[in-house]
Every structure is written in C-alpha cells, then in structure tokens.
C-alpha cells in the first residue's frame, strides 16, 4: 500500500465501539469498494477500554487497506481526528464517526463535489432520527450563539463528518495545533473553496452517545473560546455596566446623606449586591477558563501519543 498512490483516506475515530464496529466496517468497505480509486481506512483507537482494539487488529490483518492508530490513552475525539489527518496519505481525507450516523453512502457524492473544485465539504444534518425536540433546540441555540460571537460562521447542524483536500490537511498538520480545538470550526477558518452537503443521520447501530450533558457543555465552551475572544469582551462590558450602576448608587447615597434624608431601598441594595457578586464570579469564571486554556498551551504537551500503528 505504501508504494502506490492513495487517492482517499477515511479517518474513523473509535472509542468503545465494540458492539457496532464490525457492522460499520462492513458497510464502509462495501461502499469504498464501489469507488474507482485507491483508498485507505485509518481507524484511530482513542483508548478504548472494551474489545474494540482486538476487532480493529482483525480488520488490519485481513485487509491491506486498513491501518490502526492506537493511542496510549483516551485523548478525545478532536485529538483522534487530527491524528488521523496527520497520518493520512490520501489526496482527499474524510473524517467520520463509526456509529453509522455518518452514512458511508455519501462518500461518493462528497468525492464528486471535490472533483468539482471544492477543497472542503462540510456535511450538514438535515435530520437526526435518534434525538428529541429538546436536543435539536439545544443544537440550534449552540450554532446561533457560536455564530453570534465569532467571525467564523458555522453551517447550522454541521458535524464532524467532512472532506478536506490534501492542501488543507497539510495546513492542519503544520498549523492550528492548539490543544483546545474545534475542528469543524477550524476548517472554516483556513480559507480554500468550501461547500456543504446535507445528509440524514439515522439512529446509532449500537451503544449510546459518549457525550454526557456536561461533556457537551465543555465542548460548547471549547468551541466558542477557540473561535472567539468575545466572551472576554462581554465580561469587560458587564464590568463597566455594573461600575456605572455602582457609581450612580454611590452618588445617590451621598446626596441623600447631605439632604439628611434617610436612604431607603434596603431590599434594592441587597438585590444589587447579590447580582453584582453573581456577575463578578461569572466574569472571573470566564477569565479562568481562558487562563486554563493558555496554561495548557504554554506547557506544549503533545496533542496525542501513539502507542502503536497496526497494519498488515
């Protein structure tokens, strides 16, 4: 496989997908076999604690197009995707999940769009069949919030299912190496020709989502902070606003004191102080999150560590 030119690399992030990975591999292989190009499948095992790695070893031993990048521990979905891009050899690179919610049947259409001159193809969910109205509403709110605070505009319902060309992959391999990243947002920042395609996300073939509510909250703030520093500016504006309100209250209290009129509004004062304290700690929390990200960056620890690469 090393001697021949690779046209397509399919990067698949895998974490504890023992129940469904075989079905995914069979569907993906069947779709790729229909293509008239040389391809490779890169499974990135993100520290799975079940039998996923043993199954991936079996795929690699039986299929010369399969390589497995095995992490030393769990580094997260974003790190797995960038590792797959780093190790890819293809002229086109497609990142996707292994739960069949990113349908392999769309790969041929993605390649046709790439042949039409597009370097980046973002896959946008037209429908998702495994979530309710609340999850869909939260998703819409996230994209609207992210787009409102950032100059980088994300297609609504964009996913980690996308295609990039080799020039874009080369940029990601040398630049944009921050530890806190939001890859589907970063690919909107690098320029190049870009388009979107819609797809319907079916239900998961097995297991359940690895993202809890708190993990989704963390991902949301990571996405916003990696694309924009506007939350810090909002914190500054909130500080200025409450500074002005405090100054007004001070002047009012002094005037009432010299007029020898008792200052009324005890309840109002208490409410104001409580609100001020809440805003203060909220602002400090935002600043603390950014400082934490800066701390992670200056340590310059690796984005991921590869324990072994498994291939035929």
C-alpha positions, 0 to 999 in steps of 0.5 A: 500500500505504501508504494502506490498512490492513495487517492482517499483516506477515511479517518474513523475515530473509535472509542468503545465501539465494540458492539457496532464496529464490525457492522460499520466496517462492513458497510464502509468497505462495501461502499469504498469498494464501489469507488474507482480509486485507491483508498485507505481506512485509518481507524484511530483507537482513542483508548478504548477500554472494551474489545474494540482494539482486538476487532480493529487488529482483525480488520488490519490483518485481513485487509491491506487497506486498513491501518490502526492508530492506537493511542496510549490513552483516551485523548478525545475525539478532536485529538483522534481526528487530527491524528488521523489527518496527520497520518493520512496519505490520501489526496482527499481525507474524510473524517467520520464517526463509526456509529453509522450516523455518518452514512458511508453512502455519501462518500461518493457524492462528497468525492464528486463535489471535490472533483468539482473544485471544492477543497472542503465539504462540510456535511450538514444534518438535515435530520437526526432520527435518534434525538428529541425536540429538546436536543435539536433546540439545544443544537440550534441555540449552540450554532446561533450563539457560536455564530453570534460571537465569532467571525467564523460562521458555522453551517447550522447542524454541521458535524464532524463528518467532512472532506478536506483536500490534501492542501488543507490537511497539510495546513492542519498538520503544520498549523492550528495545533492548539490543544483546545480545538474545534475542528469543524470550526477550524476548517472554516477558518483556513480559507480554500473553496468550501461547500456543504452537503446535507445528509440524514443521520439515522439512529446509532447501530449500537451503544449510546452517545459518549457525550454526557450533558456536561461533556457537551457543555465543555465542548460548547465552551471549547468551541466558542473560546477557540473561535472567539475572544468575545466572551472576554469582551462581554465580561469587560462590558458587564464590568463597566455596566455594573461600575456605572450602576455602582457609581450612580448608587454611590452618588445617590447615597451621598446626596441623600446623606447631605439632604439628611434624608434617610436612604431607603431601598434596603431590599434594592441594595441587597438585590444589587449586591447579590447580582453584582457578586453573581456577575463578578464570579461569572466574569472571573469564571470566564477569565479562568477558563481562558487562563486554563486554556493558555496554561495548557498551551504554554506547557506544549504537551503533545496533542496525542501519543501513539502507542502503536500503528497496526497494519498488515 
